[in-house]
Amino acid sequence: MRDKLRVGFVGTGGIARGQHIPAWMARTDAEVVAICDIDPDAAAQGAKLTEVDKDRVYEDYDKMLEEEDLDVVDVCTPNCVHMPPTVAALEAGCHVFVEKPVATSADEVRKMIAARDRSKKLLCVTQNMRFSDEAIAAKRFVDEGGIGDPYWAKAEYLRARGVPAAEIAERSAAAMRRAKTVSRPPTQKRPALNTKGRMRLTSDICPAIQPKGDVSTKTRV
Ligand SMILES: NC(=O)c1ccc[n+]([C@@H]2O[C@H](COP(=O)([O-])OP(=O)(O)OC[C@H]3O[C@@H](n4cnc5c(N)ncnc54)[C@H](O)[C@@H]3O)[C@@H](O)[C@H]2O)c1
């Protein structure tokens, strides 16, 4: 067994650079050895942070999986680009850590689970809030019988910067247009805001997300 897990990244955007890369870099039992992003800017910033060699910065994750000897692949792409690299990495014999939400449809999730079962590797979804002190304390309290058998729970989450639906949806669609490795193209090529300046649904961009009921004024990411 190796001293250090060899980690490769697919997607070196905001969450990868802000959280995942620093977290991996802080470990003594792992090293980031390769990265992949279809956006040259994001790739360059990821390369600077991880200090990986130029020839280990990829645009195509299939190529990275083929050329690199990786133990773990950390998938930090937009939601509608979670399933393909996850399945590819599991099939290449790597453990996978994929950002949340796990995917954009139950069918994609089933494909990911099937690939995990075939590969016998670990597939972990970044449910980071479960590891907060508050969540751990609440879980322990419940497990110890502090409130008997819970039958209802309410959770709230505050977001400091508003709901980033338009920005993420647009970047996601742009990423998918550029991604050579994504087999399902976006259905339309209109901007994220319609002519009245109202938010268009992400389902227009990520076909797997289908709205239910009247959601004309809601944002979905
Ligand atoms: N756990 C959390 O609290 C948390 C917080 C923020 C974001 N996220 C999740 O992280 C994921 C990424 O979010 P982000 O804010 O970093 O987005 P982002 O747009 O900043 O980064 C995504 C990166 O993926 C790249 N990409 C897209 N398709 C690709 C492909 N086929 N191959 C390689 N690279 C590709 C893009 O070029 C981009 O650089 C989302 O699923 C989001 O829901 C989770």
The ligand as a Gaussian input file, in Angstrom:
#p B3LYP/6-31G(d) Opt

LIG

0 1
 N      -20.714000      21.038000      -0.582000
 C      -21.020000      22.331000      -0.674000
 O      -21.366000      23.002000       0.301000
 C      -20.908000      22.976000      -2.024000
 C      -20.663000      24.346000      -2.144000
 C      -20.506000      24.882000      -3.411000
 C      -20.654000      24.087000      -4.528000
 N      -20.924000      22.758000      -4.379000
 C      -21.061000      21.883000      -5.548000
 O      -19.802000      21.804000      -6.209000
 C      -19.996000      21.652000      -7.611000
 C      -19.168000      22.693000      -8.352000
 O      -19.578000      23.977000      -7.924000
 P      -18.620000      25.241000      -8.134000
 O      -19.280000      26.344000      -7.394000
 O      -17.218000      24.891000      -7.836000
 O      -18.807000      25.489000      -9.700000
 P      -17.746000      26.155000     -10.716000
 O      -18.514000      26.450000     -11.938000
 O      -16.998000      27.245000     -10.029000
 O      -16.694000      24.980000     -11.008000
 C      -17.012000      23.892000     -11.797000
 C      -15.824000      23.623000     -12.693000
 O      -16.058000      22.410000     -13.407000
 C      -15.500000      22.578000     -14.697000
 N      -16.071000      21.578000     -15.608000
 C      -17.314000      21.523000     -16.144000
 N      -17.436000      20.438000     -16.931000
 C      -16.246000      19.797000     -16.902000
 C      -15.748000      18.614000     -17.516000
 N      -16.501000      17.876000     -18.336000
 N      -14.465000      18.242000     -17.266000
 C      -13.680000      18.992000     -16.442000
 N      -14.090000      20.117000     -15.837000
 C      -15.359000      20.519000     -16.061000
 C      -15.844000      24.015000     -15.060000
 O      -15.045000      24.507000     -16.111000
 C      -15.608000      24.726000     -13.741000
 O      -14.285000      25.221000     -13.633000
 C      -21.500000      21.733000      -7.828000
 O      -22.034000      20.440000      -7.913000
 C      -22.022000      22.412000      -6.575000
 O      -23.342000      22.015000      -6.233000
 C      -21.066000      22.204000      -3.149000

